[in-house]
Amino acid sequence: MKVLLLADVKGHGKKGEVVEASDGYARNFLLPRGLAREATKGVLSEVKGKTEAAAYHKEQEKIAAAETKAKLDGAKVTITAKAGENGKLFGKVTNQNIADAVKYQLHIVVDKRKVQLPDAIKSIGSHEVEIKIYPEISAKITVEVAAE
């Protein structure tokens, strides 16, 4: 009997999969406990629709990420911070500072966790920073740190 799993079932499959189970196992265990539904034409059509919708949404997210990458690639943001005479900052420029600068200067919202800093920025000057927008899609921006 074909069934659609509504929860992960050890030894049979993950939630959302359509699997073949023995008639007795399906009728006496899976169906009464609400772990599965019988895979009728309507259920299979519903599953197909959901997977197509998920694929469509994922594709739309990729397109939006590519557009964001095009806007961000090669962009330059300026951050001012207090610094000593030798060009060293009193603090450091963090991921949050960079995300805020991108938001206010380029009008693009970036999550601070997506800003990839190799080392903390502790000096005045120009620094290259990578921003992960989507898996496999990232943009490089230039962060110009100036003294106040």
C-alpha positions as CSV (number, residue, x, y, z in Angstrom):
1,M,0.0,0.0,0.0
2,K,1.3,3.4,-0.9
3,V,1.2,6.0,1.9
4,L,2.2,9.6,2.4
5,L,4.3,9.9,5.6
6,L,3.1,12.7,7.9
7,A,6.1,12.3,10.2
8,D,9.5,10.7,10.1
9,V,9.2,6.9,10.5
10,K,12.3,5.0,11.3
11,G,13.2,2.5,8.6
12,H,10.6,3.8,6.1
13,G,11.2,7.5,5.3
14,K,11.0,11.1,6.1
15,K,8.0,13.4,6.4
16,G,6.4,14.2,3.1
17,E,7.7,11.2,1.2
18,V,5.4,8.7,-0.5
19,V,6.5,5.2,0.4
20,E,5.4,1.6,-0.1
21,A,4.4,-0.1,3.2
22,S,2.9,-3.5,3.8
23,D,-0.9,-3.4,4.1
24,G,-1.0,-4.6,7.7
25,Y,1.7,-2.2,8.9
26,A,-0.1,0.7,7.2
27,R,-3.6,-0.2,8.5
28,N,-2.6,-1.3,12.0
29,F,0.3,1.1,12.8
30,L,0.8,4.1,10.5
31,L,-2.8,5.2,9.8
32,P,-4.2,4.9,13.4
33,R,-1.3,6.8,14.9
34,G,-1.6,9.6,12.4
35,L,1.9,8.9,11.0
36,A,0.7,8.5,7.4
37,R,-2.2,9.0,5.0
38,E,-3.2,6.6,2.2
39,A,-1.7,7.9,-1.1
40,T,-4.8,8.4,-3.2
41,K,-4.7,10.4,-6.5
42,G,-5.8,13.5,-4.6
43,V,-3.1,13.2,-2.0
44,L,-0.4,12.6,-4.7
45,S,-1.6,15.6,-6.6
46,E,-1.4,17.7,-3.5
47,V,2.1,16.5,-2.8
48,K,3.1,17.3,-6.4
49,G,1.7,20.7,-6.1
50,K,3.5,21.4,-2.9
51,T,6.9,20.3,-4.2
52,E,6.4,22.4,-7.4
53,A,5.5,25.4,-5.3
54,A,8.5,24.9,-3.1
55,A,10.8,24.7,-6.2
56,Y,9.2,27.8,-7.6
57,H,9.8,29.8,-4.4
58,K,13.4,28.6,-4.2
59,E,13.9,29.7,-7.8
60,Q,12.4,33.1,-7.0
61,E,14.7,33.5,-3.9
62,K,17.7,32.7,-6.2
63,I,16.6,35.4,-8.7
64,A,16.2,37.9,-5.9
65,A,19.7,37.0,-4.5
66,A,21.3,37.4,-7.9
67,E,19.7,40.9,-8.2
68,T,21.0,41.8,-4.7
69,K,24.4,40.5,-5.7
70,A,24.4,42.7,-8.8
71,K,23.6,45.8,-6.6
72,L,26.2,44.9,-4.0
73,D,29.2,43.7,-6.1
74,G,31.9,46.4,-6.1
75,A,29.9,48.8,-3.9
76,K,31.6,51.0,-1.4
77,V,30.4,51.9,2.1
78,T,32.1,54.4,4.4
79,I,32.2,53.9,8.2
80,T,33.6,56.5,10.6
81,A,35.1,55.5,13.9
82,K,37.3,57.0,16.6
83,A,41.0,56.4,15.9
84,G,44.3,57.2,17.4
85,E,47.1,59.1,15.7
86,N,48.7,56.0,14.3
87,G,45.6,54.9,12.4
88,K,44.4,52.2,14.9
89,L,40.8,52.3,15.9
90,F,39.9,52.5,19.6
91,G,37.4,49.7,19.1
92,K,36.7,47.7,16.0
93,V,34.3,47.6,13.1
94,T,31.9,44.8,13.5
95,N,29.5,42.8,11.3
96,Q,26.6,44.9,12.7
97,N,28.4,48.2,11.8
98,I,28.9,47.0,8.2
99,A,25.3,45.7,7.9
100,D,24.0,49.1,9.2
101,A,26.2,51.0,6.7
102,V,24.9,48.9,3.8
103,K,21.4,49.5,4.9
104,Y,21.7,53.2,5.2
105,Q,24.1,54.0,2.4
106,L,23.0,51.4,-0.3
107,H,19.4,50.9,0.9
108,I,19.8,47.1,0.9
109,V,19.0,45.1,4.1
110,V,21.7,42.6,4.9
111,D,21.7,40.2,7.9
112,K,24.7,40.8,10.1
113,R,25.4,37.0,10.2
114,K,25.8,37.0,6.5
115,V,28.7,39.5,6.6
116,Q,32.0,37.5,6.4
117,L,34.9,39.2,8.1
118,P,38.2,37.3,7.9
119,D,39.6,39.4,10.8
120,A,38.2,42.2,12.9
121,I,38.7,45.5,11.2
122,K,40.9,47.5,13.6
123,S,42.6,50.1,11.4
124,I,41.7,53.0,9.1
125,G,41.7,52.3,5.4
126,S,40.0,50.2,2.7
127,H,39.0,46.7,3.5
128,E,37.3,44.1,1.3
129,V,34.4,42.2,2.9
130,E,32.3,39.3,1.5
131,I,28.6,39.2,2.1
132,K,26.8,35.8,1.7
133,I,23.5,36.4,0.1
134,Y,22.3,32.9,-0.6
135,P,24.1,29.6,-0.7
136,E,26.7,29.8,-3.6
137,I,25.9,33.5,-4.1
138,S,28.0,36.1,-2.4
139,A,29.1,39.7,-3.1
140,K,32.3,41.6,-2.3
141,I,32.0,45.1,-1.1
142,T,34.7,47.6,-0.1
143,V,34.4,49.1,3.4
144,E,36.2,52.4,3.8
145,V,37.0,53.1,7.4
146,A,37.7,56.8,8.2
147,A,38.7,58.6,11.4
148,E,36.2,60.8,13.1
